[in-house]
Amino acid sequence: MRSEVIVPLVAYLALVFLLSLYAFRQRAQGNFLQEYFLGNRSMGGFVLAMTITATYISASSFIGGPGAAYKYGLSWVLLSIIQLPAVWLSLGVLGKKFAILARRYNAVTLNDMLLARFGSPLLVWLASVSLLVAFIGAMTVQFVGGARLLETAAGIPYDTGLLIFGISIALYTAFGGFRASVLNDAFQGLVMLLGTAILLVAVVHAAGGMGAAVATLRHIDPALISPSGVDGILSPKFMTSFWILVCFGVIGLPHTAVRCISYRDSKAVHRGMILGTVVIGVLMLGMHLAGALGRAVLPGLNVPDLVVPTLMVQLLLPLLAGIFLAAPLAAIMSTINAQLLQSSATIIKDLYLSLQPKQATNERRLKRISSLVTLVLGLLLLLAAWRPPEMIIWLNLLAFGGMEAVFLWPLVLGLYWERANVAGALSSMITGGASYALLAGFNLQPGGFHPIVLALALSLLAFLAGNRFGRPATIPVSSL
């Protein structure tokens, strides 16, 4: 193990636990469910920007994305910038209307919003099961990314790193709740920006400058600097599919959407849109460019996902390596704690309390159960991550697509279409989830598009068709 790298990492984790301790002390100052799962809706603009960005940026952005840029070349850097409007779209489309409805009906989870809008317990149960299945896959990816990073950068064996990483996240999320999550997201967002700048400068310097790096890439394989990338991967259809999957479709991600009901006021959401877009642009460009140019410095890697941790170890001084190691770990931790909290909220608020509504006032029991469920979920994910795949980006995109196919249209049309009803929402969820699972499971790409494109199209058609039947929605849009 590399002690010089581990020391600053331990200091970073200590700061994370201190912030979580502060959040734990704050939990006694309000209604438990509102505080534990939403932080009493008190986020300002800067914290909102950082938490929604940190939640969106994950192991895929710091490990898988740069790994793909290493393999396919500079074209993948261009592709990554497609994600630039993700924060702007999420807060712009959901934003104020979503928050107004959440406050009016005291919603704590995304499924609370669906129940208030459509009035169907069946829809909530279907949404809850879909969310939990997708989150298991998504969080497993993050655990793999964190352990793989510790293995390569700090010399910690994969299994040991997985235990350290997983138990740390499970503990601070379980006892700190949402407030710990967003406070750490703000801190981790700053760490990510610093780490990205350090690595990119080091890579460009090691390659002899941008010009020399590009020349080396051309010598290795001219396709690395072509607009279409290695194997011509960046076709117009692929780029369209990718934009839908990682930008437009982000509106339907539950752990991103819940950030839209937890900010303080209109000023916060406006500032969050601007700051979040700037931060996500810097991080995406910086990390993917470092991955692509890293091929000029380390041309012989067999596992593309190892490019960032390997560059960190070989190019940075031990102290700087330890600081940078905190950056991708921050991205991974912020995504896991958001998804872990949403999974816990789904189990407690949407499932347990729907069966035991009288327990909603038993805050002592809710505190114990919520922390226990969050902790147990985290530990179970350790087992799921014990045998990792070679490239985690594809598993992460698979989980992304599943959530979007289920939630996007019921969420967006539920907010903006007066006549949207439960029959349409149920039809959309079932069709979207089933079609995406079949297409992705059999690796079918009709017309050359990613399965998410057809799945969302079928989901929309199912919503429109199903909406012709059934009773009107419980809460009409005009009442907002």
Secondary structure as GFF3:
##gff-version 3
##sequence-region A 1 480
A	DSSP	alpha_helix	3	26	.	.	.	ID=ss1
A	DSSP	three_ten_helix	27	29	.	.	.	ID=ss2
A	DSSP	alpha_helix	32	38	.	.	.	ID=ss3
A	DSSP	three_ten_helix	39	41	.	.	.	ID=ss4
A	DSSP	alpha_helix	45	56	.	.	.	ID=ss5
A	DSSP	alpha_helix	59	59	.	.	.	ID=ss6
A	DSSP	pi_helix	60	64	.	.	.	ID=ss7
A	DSSP	alpha_helix	65	72	.	.	.	ID=ss8
A	DSSP	alpha_helix	75	80	.	.	.	ID=ss9
A	DSSP	three_ten_helix	81	83	.	.	.	ID=ss10
A	DSSP	alpha_helix	86	93	.	.	.	ID=ss11
A	DSSP	alpha_helix	95	104	.	.	.	ID=ss12
A	DSSP	alpha_helix	110	118	.	.	.	ID=ss13
A	DSSP	alpha_helix	121	154	.	.	.	ID=ss14
A	DSSP	alpha_helix	158	206	.	.	.	ID=ss15
A	DSSP	alpha_helix	210	220	.	.	.	ID=ss16
A	DSSP	three_ten_helix	222	225	.	.	.	ID=ss17
A	DSSP	three_ten_helix	230	232	.	.	.	ID=ss18
A	DSSP	alpha_helix	236	246	.	.	.	ID=ss19
A	DSSP	three_ten_helix	248	252	.	.	.	ID=ss20
A	DSSP	alpha_helix	254	257	.	.	.	ID=ss21
A	DSSP	three_ten_helix	258	261	.	.	.	ID=ss22
A	DSSP	alpha_helix	266	297	.	.	.	ID=ss23
A	DSSP	three_ten_helix	304	306	.	.	.	ID=ss24
A	DSSP	alpha_helix	307	315	.	.	.	ID=ss25
A	DSSP	alpha_helix	318	345	.	.	.	ID=ss26
A	DSSP	pi_helix	346	352	.	.	.	ID=ss27
A	DSSP	alpha_helix	353	355	.	.	.	ID=ss28
A	DSSP	three_ten_helix	357	361	.	.	.	ID=ss29
A	DSSP	alpha_helix	363	384	.	.	.	ID=ss30
A	DSSP	alpha_helix	392	416	.	.	.	ID=ss31
A	DSSP	alpha_helix	422	441	.	.	.	ID=ss32
A	DSSP	three_ten_helix	446	448	.	.	.	ID=ss33
A	DSSP	alpha_helix	451	466	.	.	.	ID=ss34
A	DSSP	three_ten_helix	477	479	.	.	.	ID=ss35
###
